[in-house]
Amino acid sequence: MEAARQFDNVTWADFGIVNDELTVCDHNLRSLKYKDLWAVCSQLKIWGVKNTTKEQMIKKLVFIHQVKTRYGKTSEALESTLTRKEPQCPFRLLNICFTLHQFHKNSAS
């Protein structure tokens, strides 16, 4: 029970690669017990591993880590370079709406 508690606050930042093996909190994934791996997957919100084998959980963690390391950098770069225009000032929108309202009010008279 104590061993599973150490993974209660695990994040993707706690993962690393040592000797071509994925580690979490300085523990090799293959050396962890099933319950510990399940706690890691649960904390990282990786679904679909409750009734799988230990090897399948490890494969899924390795795969998701690879995806995050490869594509995480590109998504951060995309977020830093905004291509969308800045939203218009709400007061300008209110001025346009008020002007249109006044126009319709005056044209109806």
Helices and strands as residue ranges (DSSP letters): H 2-5, G 12-14, E 15-18, E 21-24, E 27-28, G 29-31, H 34-43, H 54-80, H 90-108
